[in-house]
Amino acid sequence: MSSRGFAGAILAGGQSRRFGAPKATAVLGGEPLVRHVYRALAAATEPVVVVSHLELADALPGVPTLADRWPAGAALAGIEAALSWAEQHGLAGALCVGCDLPFLAPSLLRALLQMAAHDGGAQAVVPESGGRHGFEPLCACYAVSALPVVRARLERAQHGLAGLVAELRHRRLPLAQVRAHGEPDVLFLNLNTPADYDHALRLWARRPSERAG
């Protein structure tokens, strides 16, 4: 990865089947989830774009919206769209983040970007976590050099992001460094189900002054 810079990309193209409604526009703290994610990304890098089939102009006025070219490609298709846009604009890559991560700390995102900018050989930089993969592929920097691998996996309908990262030259931000920016279970809390949403509402209610900047 080079010092040309990284776009921020919000991936909001999912079907939200388990959630039961579009996650991007679910309200937390009086604002849609996608707005919280945008604020964290915009504090870490610019420009910021959103990849979505939804109409999000009210939630994100003035933010460019990209369409993915692989309707069945899940989040991998969003990464492809973000990296294609970054390549067209002469950028090194994109920091790709799911639209349902409302507790992300801008300082954590800046740490990922710093690691990405200083490692010319890495095609992905991912934060470690206590999740099932041990890292978070939906809060990660991807280089435009990863595009051939991303597109090949889309062609093969291999949409798993853990598999993508394994196939790329990648670095991990160690868990100890992640914890310097907050509790990983909160930083990477993604709202897949109504129960997750209820949990986020409780977290928001009891720790609004602790949200990292």
C-alpha positions as CSV (number, residue, x, y, z in Angstrom):
1,M,0.0,0.0,0.0
2,S,1.2,3.5,-0.7
3,S,0.8,7.0,0.7
4,R,-1.7,8.0,-1.9
5,G,-4.5,7.7,0.6
6,F,-7.5,5.5,1.3
7,A,-11.1,6.3,0.8
8,G,-13.6,5.4,3.5
9,A,-16.3,3.1,2.3
10,I,-19.5,2.2,4.1
11,L,-20.9,-1.1,2.9
12,A,-24.7,-0.9,3.2
13,G,-25.8,-3.3,0.4
14,G,-26.9,-6.3,2.5
15,Q,-30.4,-7.7,2.5
16,S,-30.8,-7.4,6.3
17,R,-32.9,-10.6,6.4
18,R,-32.1,-11.6,10.0
19,F,-32.6,-8.0,11.1
20,G,-36.0,-7.7,9.5
21,A,-35.6,-4.2,8.1
22,P,-32.8,-2.2,6.4
23,K,-30.1,-1.9,9.1
24,A,-28.5,1.2,7.6
25,T,-31.5,3.3,8.6
26,A,-32.3,1.8,12.0
27,V,-32.2,4.5,14.6
28,L,-29.7,4.6,17.5
29,G,-29.4,7.7,19.6
30,G,-31.7,9.7,17.4
31,E,-29.7,9.0,14.2
32,P,-29.6,6.2,11.6
33,L,-26.8,3.6,12.1
34,V,-25.2,4.6,8.8
35,R,-24.7,8.1,10.1
36,H,-22.8,6.9,13.1
37,V,-20.5,4.9,10.9
38,Y,-20.0,7.8,8.5
39,R,-19.0,10.1,11.4
40,A,-16.3,7.7,12.6
41,L,-15.0,7.2,9.0
42,A,-15.0,10.9,8.2
43,A,-13.0,11.7,11.4
44,A,-10.3,9.2,10.1
45,T,-10.1,9.8,6.4
46,E,-11.6,11.4,3.3
47,P,-13.3,11.0,0.9
48,V,-16.1,8.7,2.2
49,V,-18.5,6.9,-0.1
50,V,-21.3,4.4,0.5
51,V,-22.0,1.3,-1.4
52,S,-25.7,0.6,-1.3
53,H,-28.9,-0.1,-3.3
54,L,-30.8,1.9,-0.7
55,E,-31.7,5.6,-1.0
56,L,-29.6,7.1,1.8
57,A,-29.5,10.8,0.7
58,D,-31.5,11.9,3.8
59,A,-29.1,10.1,6.1
60,L,-25.9,11.0,4.3
61,P,-26.5,14.2,2.3
62,G,-23.8,14.8,-0.2
63,V,-22.1,11.5,0.2
64,P,-21.5,9.7,-3.1
65,T,-23.4,6.4,-3.4
66,L,-21.9,3.5,-5.4
67,A,-23.7,0.5,-6.8
68,D,-22.1,-2.9,-6.8
69,R,-22.0,-4.9,-10.0
70,W,-22.6,-8.3,-8.3
71,P,-26.1,-8.4,-6.9
72,A,-25.5,-11.8,-5.2
73,G,-22.0,-10.9,-4.1
74,A,-22.8,-9.8,-0.5
75,A,-20.2,-7.7,1.2
76,L,-17.5,-8.9,-1.1
77,A,-19.3,-7.1,-4.0
78,G,-19.2,-3.9,-1.9
79,I,-15.5,-4.2,-1.4
80,E,-15.1,-4.6,-5.2
81,A,-17.1,-1.5,-5.8
82,A,-15.2,0.5,-3.3
83,L,-11.8,-0.6,-4.6
84,S,-12.8,0.0,-8.2
85,W,-13.9,3.6,-7.2
86,A,-10.6,4.1,-5.3
87,E,-8.6,2.9,-8.3
88,Q,-10.5,5.2,-10.6
89,H,-9.6,8.1,-8.4
90,G,-6.0,7.3,-8.0
91,L,-6.2,6.2,-4.4
92,A,-4.3,3.4,-2.7
93,G,-7.3,1.5,-1.5
94,A,-10.3,1.8,0.8
95,L,-11.1,1.3,4.5
96,C,-14.2,-0.8,4.2
97,V,-16.6,-0.8,7.1
98,G,-20.1,-2.4,7.6
99,C,-23.0,0.0,8.0
100,D,-24.0,-1.7,11.3
101,L,-21.0,-0.9,13.5
102,P,-22.2,2.1,15.5
103,F,-19.5,2.0,18.2
104,L,-16.4,2.2,16.0
105,A,-13.7,4.5,17.4
106,P,-12.1,7.0,14.9
107,S,-8.8,6.4,16.6
108,L,-9.0,2.7,15.8
109,L,-9.7,3.5,12.2
110,R,-6.7,5.9,12.1
111,A,-4.5,3.1,13.5
112,L,-5.5,0.8,10.7
113,L,-4.9,3.5,8.1
114,Q,-1.5,4.3,9.5
115,M,-0.5,0.6,9.4
116,A,-1.8,0.3,5.8
117,A,0.0,3.5,4.7
118,H,3.4,2.3,6.0
119,D,3.3,-1.3,4.7
120,G,3.8,-1.2,0.9
121,G,3.4,-5.0,0.6
122,A,0.1,-5.5,2.4
123,Q,-3.1,-6.0,0.4
124,A,-5.2,-6.0,3.5
125,V,-4.9,-4.7,7.1
126,V,-7.4,-6.1,9.6
127,P,-7.9,-5.6,13.3
128,E,-7.7,-8.7,15.6
129,S,-10.8,-9.4,17.7
130,G,-12.4,-12.1,19.8
131,G,-14.8,-12.9,16.9
132,R,-15.1,-16.3,15.2
133,H,-12.4,-15.5,12.7
134,G,-10.0,-13.8,15.1
135,F,-10.1,-10.6,13.1
136,E,-12.7,-8.3,11.5
137,P,-12.8,-8.3,7.7
138,L,-15.6,-5.8,7.7
139,C,-13.5,-3.1,9.4
140,A,-10.4,-3.3,7.3
141,C,-8.2,-1.6,4.8
142,Y,-7.9,-3.2,1.4
143,A,-5.5,-2.1,-1.4
144,V,-6.5,-1.7,-5.0
145,S,-3.9,-4.5,-5.7
146,A,-6.4,-6.9,-4.1
147,L,-8.9,-6.3,-6.9
148,P,-7.9,-9.3,-9.1
149,V,-8.3,-11.6,-6.1
150,V,-11.6,-10.0,-5.1
151,R,-13.0,-10.3,-8.6
152,A,-11.8,-13.9,-9.0
153,R,-13.6,-14.9,-5.8
154,L,-16.8,-13.2,-7.0
155,E,-16.5,-15.1,-10.3
156,R,-16.3,-18.3,-8.3
157,A,-19.1,-17.2,-5.9
158,Q,-16.7,-17.5,-3.0
159,H,-18.0,-14.6,-1.0
160,G,-16.5,-15.4,2.4
161,L,-14.4,-12.5,3.6
162,A,-12.2,-14.6,5.9
163,G,-11.2,-16.6,2.8
164,L,-10.5,-13.4,1.0
165,V,-8.1,-12.1,3.7
166,A,-6.4,-15.5,3.9
167,E,-5.7,-15.3,0.1
168,L,-4.3,-11.8,0.3
169,R,-0.9,-10.6,1.7
170,H,-2.2,-9.1,4.9
171,R,-1.2,-7.7,8.3
172,R,-3.1,-7.7,11.5
173,L,-3.4,-4.9,14.1
174,P,-2.7,-6.9,17.3
175,L,-5.6,-7.3,19.8
176,A,-3.6,-5.5,22.5
177,Q,-3.4,-2.4,20.3
178,V,-7.1,-2.7,19.4
179,R,-8.0,-2.7,23.1
180,A,-6.2,0.7,23.4
181,H,-9.2,2.1,21.5
182,G,-12.0,0.4,23.3
183,E,-13.5,-3.0,24.2
184,P,-13.4,-5.2,21.0
185,D,-16.8,-6.7,21.8
186,V,-18.2,-3.1,21.7
187,L,-16.1,-1.7,18.9
188,F,-17.0,-4.5,16.6
189,L,-20.6,-5.0,17.7
190,N,-22.5,-5.5,14.5
191,L,-26.3,-5.5,14.5
192,N,-27.4,-8.6,12.6
193,T,-30.5,-9.3,14.6
194,P,-33.2,-7.5,16.7
195,A,-31.5,-8.8,19.8
196,D,-28.2,-7.2,18.7
197,Y,-30.1,-3.9,18.2
198,D,-31.6,-4.1,21.7
199,H,-28.1,-4.7,23.1
200,A,-26.8,-1.7,21.2
201,L,-29.6,0.5,22.6
202,R,-28.7,-0.6,26.1
203,L,-25.0,0.2,25.5
204,W,-25.8,3.5,24.0
205,A,-28.0,4.5,27.0
206,R,-25.4,3.7,29.6
207,R,-22.1,4.9,28.0
208,P,-22.7,7.8,25.7
209,S,-19.9,9.9,27.2
210,E,-17.4,7.0,26.6
211,R,-17.7,6.9,22.8
212,A,-14.1,7.4,21.5
213,G,-13.2,10.2,19.2
